[in-house]
Amino acid sequence: MAPITDFYFFLVSVIFISLSGVMMPGPLFAVTVEKGYKNKAAGALITLGHGAIEFPLIFLLYLGLSNFFTSASIQKVISLVGGAILIYMGVHAFITRKRKVHIEYEESKHTSSFIAGILATGANPYFFLWWATIGTMLIMNAYLFGFIGFLIFIVIHWSCDFLWNTFVTFTIFKLHRFWGEKMYNLIFLFCFVLLVGFGIWFIVSAFL
């Protein structure tokens, strides 16, 4: 793909590519929906956790380590470990969905959302593969605009994640009070199926 030489057009392309990735249903989306039920700020905290994995990865790719993340053996390890983590997260979210909110939960919910962002991101091998391929092309394009252009690229990309995840959790938090028990269970069943489904898929793909 030919690099984009117009800086503003490049930023527009980053916005659309970033949104196309974050808006796709996946592990991070599932935990965003689940956490949004009890904390309207969960999306922001999840995105911070996501960034804790993503920012170091982007800088490693900037330094030319994309081959490491496309290694078949590395992908298999991430798939196996990540798949197991996602299955656990899905099962745990579903079986604890009816627990009452209490003081201990209120004190830990912010940490819980942040950690969920880290786990859902780090457990997804396709997140690393996306950055090692499509993401690396964006990084290489950002080279053309110097280090400042590279930093602006990071901020724009992460802002797309932040805005979308915050929108999802804020919407879920505001609307869930109007939903009955059936809808409540359906939403958590959706999260369960998404997380466990991706977990099984990742584990199976490690042996293919």
C-alpha positions as CSV (number, residue, x, y, z in Angstrom):
1,M,0.0,0.0,0.0
2,A,1.4,3.4,-1.0
3,P,2.0,5.7,2.0
4,I,-0.3,8.7,2.5
5,T,1.7,11.9,2.2
6,D,-0.9,14.4,3.3
7,F,-0.8,14.6,7.1
8,Y,-4.5,15.5,7.6
9,F,-5.7,12.8,5.2
10,F,-3.5,10.3,7.1
11,L,-5.2,11.3,10.4
12,V,-8.6,10.8,8.8
13,S,-7.6,7.3,7.6
14,V,-6.3,6.5,11.1
15,I,-9.7,7.5,12.6
16,F,-11.7,5.3,10.2
17,I,-9.3,2.3,10.5
18,S,-9.2,2.6,14.3
19,L,-13.0,2.8,14.6
20,S,-13.5,-0.1,12.3
21,G,-11.3,-2.2,14.7
22,V,-12.7,-1.0,18.1
23,M,-16.4,-1.2,17.0
24,M,-16.0,-4.9,15.9
25,P,-17.5,-7.3,18.5
26,G,-14.7,-9.0,20.4
27,P,-13.3,-9.7,23.9
28,L,-12.8,-6.0,24.7
29,F,-16.3,-5.1,23.6
30,A,-17.7,-7.9,25.7
31,V,-16.1,-6.8,28.9
32,T,-17.0,-3.2,28.1
33,V,-20.7,-4.1,27.9
34,E,-20.4,-6.2,31.1
35,K,-18.7,-3.6,33.1
36,G,-21.0,-0.8,31.8
37,Y,-23.9,-2.4,33.7
38,K,-22.5,-1.2,37.0
39,N,-20.1,1.6,36.3
40,K,-20.7,4.4,33.7
41,A,-17.0,5.2,33.8
42,A,-15.9,1.7,33.0
43,G,-15.3,2.4,29.3
44,A,-12.7,5.0,30.2
45,L,-11.0,2.7,32.7
46,I,-11.1,-0.3,30.3
47,T,-9.5,1.9,27.6
48,L,-6.7,2.9,30.1
49,G,-6.1,-0.8,30.7
50,H,-6.1,-1.4,27.0
51,G,-3.6,1.4,26.6
52,A,-1.3,-0.1,29.2
53,I,-0.8,-3.0,26.7
54,E,-1.1,-1.0,23.5
55,F,1.2,1.9,24.1
56,P,4.4,-0.2,24.9
57,L,3.5,-2.5,21.9
58,I,3.3,0.5,19.5
59,F,6.7,1.8,20.6
60,L,8.2,-1.7,20.2
61,L,6.8,-1.9,16.7
62,Y,8.1,1.7,16.1
63,L,11.5,0.3,17.0
64,G,11.1,-2.5,14.4
65,L,10.0,-5.5,16.4
66,S,7.0,-6.5,14.3
67,N,8.6,-9.8,13.3
68,F,8.5,-10.9,17.0
69,F,4.7,-10.5,17.1
70,T,4.1,-12.3,13.8
71,S,6.1,-15.4,15.0
72,A,4.0,-18.5,14.8
73,S,5.3,-19.8,18.2
74,I,4.5,-16.5,19.9
75,Q,1.1,-16.5,18.4
76,K,0.4,-20.0,19.7
77,V,1.4,-19.2,23.2
78,I,-0.8,-16.0,23.2
79,S,-3.6,-18.0,21.8
80,L,-3.5,-20.8,24.4
81,V,-3.0,-18.6,27.4
82,G,-5.3,-15.9,26.1
83,G,-8.0,-18.3,25.2
84,A,-8.0,-19.8,28.8
85,I,-8.2,-16.3,30.3
86,L,-11.1,-15.3,28.1
87,I,-13.0,-18.5,29.0
88,Y,-12.5,-17.8,32.7
89,M,-13.6,-14.2,32.3
90,G,-16.8,-15.2,30.4
91,V,-17.8,-17.9,32.9
92,H,-17.0,-15.7,35.9
93,A,-19.0,-12.7,34.5
94,F,-22.0,-14.9,33.9
95,I,-22.1,-16.8,37.1
96,T,-21.6,-13.7,39.2
97,R,-24.1,-11.5,37.2
98,K,-26.7,-11.4,40.0
99,R,-24.5,-10.5,42.9
100,K,-25.7,-7.4,44.8
101,V,-23.6,-4.3,44.7
102,H,-21.9,-3.8,48.0
103,I,-19.3,-1.6,49.6
104,E,-16.4,-3.9,48.7
105,Y,-17.4,-3.9,45.0
106,E,-17.8,-0.1,45.0
107,E,-14.3,0.2,46.3
108,S,-12.8,-2.1,43.7
109,K,-14.9,-1.5,40.6
110,H,-12.4,1.0,39.1
111,T,-9.5,-1.4,39.5
112,S,-11.7,-4.2,38.2
113,S,-12.5,-2.3,34.9
114,F,-8.9,-1.3,34.5
115,I,-7.7,-4.9,34.9
116,A,-10.4,-6.2,32.6
117,G,-9.1,-3.9,29.9
118,I,-5.6,-5.3,30.4
119,L,-6.7,-8.9,30.4
120,A,-9.1,-8.6,27.4
121,T,-6.4,-6.9,25.4
122,G,-3.5,-9.1,26.4
123,A,-5.5,-12.3,25.9
124,N,-6.3,-11.5,22.3
125,P,-3.7,-12.8,19.9
126,Y,-5.4,-11.1,17.0
127,F,-4.8,-7.7,18.7
128,F,-1.1,-8.3,18.4
129,L,-1.5,-9.7,14.9
130,W,-3.5,-6.6,13.9
131,W,-0.7,-4.3,15.2
132,A,2.0,-6.4,13.6
133,T,0.4,-6.0,10.2
134,I,-2.2,-3.2,9.7
135,G,-0.9,-1.3,12.7
136,T,2.7,-1.5,11.5
137,M,1.7,-0.1,8.1
138,L,0.1,2.9,9.9
139,I,3.3,3.3,12.0
140,M,5.5,3.2,8.9
141,N,3.2,5.9,7.4
142,A,3.5,8.0,10.5
143,Y,7.3,7.9,10.0
144,L,6.9,10.4,7.2
145,F,5.6,13.0,9.6
146,G,8.4,12.7,12.2
147,F,8.2,11.8,15.8
148,I,5.6,14.4,16.6
149,G,3.4,13.0,13.8
150,F,3.9,9.6,15.3
151,L,2.8,10.8,18.7
152,I,-0.3,12.5,17.2
153,F,-1.1,9.2,15.5
154,I,-1.0,7.4,18.8
155,V,-3.3,10.0,20.5
156,I,-5.8,9.9,17.6
157,H,-5.9,6.1,17.6
158,W,-6.3,5.8,21.4
159,S,-8.9,8.6,21.4
160,C,-11.1,6.5,19.1
161,D,-10.9,3.6,21.5
162,F,-11.6,5.9,24.4
163,L,-14.6,7.6,22.9
164,W,-16.3,4.4,21.6
165,N,-15.8,2.4,24.8
166,T,-17.0,5.3,26.9
167,F,-20.0,5.7,24.7
168,V,-20.9,2.0,25.1
169,T,-20.6,1.9,28.9
170,F,-22.4,5.2,29.4
171,T,-25.2,4.0,27.2
172,I,-25.5,0.6,28.9
173,F,-25.4,2.2,32.3
174,K,-28.1,4.7,31.5
175,L,-30.5,2.3,29.7
176,H,-30.1,-0.9,31.8
177,R,-32.5,0.4,34.5
178,F,-35.3,0.2,31.9
179,W,-34.6,-3.4,31.1
180,G,-36.2,-6.3,32.8
181,E,-34.6,-9.5,34.2
182,K,-34.9,-11.2,30.8
183,M,-32.9,-8.5,29.0
184,Y,-30.4,-8.4,31.8
185,N,-29.7,-12.2,31.4
186,L,-29.6,-11.9,27.6
187,I,-26.9,-9.2,27.8
188,F,-24.7,-11.2,30.1
189,L,-25.4,-14.3,28.0
190,F,-24.1,-12.3,25.0
191,C,-20.9,-11.4,26.9
192,F,-20.5,-15.0,28.0
193,V,-20.9,-16.4,24.5
194,L,-18.6,-13.8,23.0
195,L,-15.8,-14.3,25.6
196,V,-16.0,-18.1,25.7
197,G,-16.5,-18.3,22.0
198,F,-13.3,-16.3,21.3
199,G,-11.5,-18.2,24.0
200,I,-12.3,-21.5,22.4
201,W,-11.5,-20.2,18.9
202,F,-8.1,-18.9,20.1
203,I,-7.2,-22.2,21.7
204,V,-8.3,-24.3,18.7
205,S,-6.4,-21.9,16.3
206,A,-3.2,-22.6,18.2
207,F,-3.3,-26.2,17.0
208,L,-4.3,-25.5,13.4
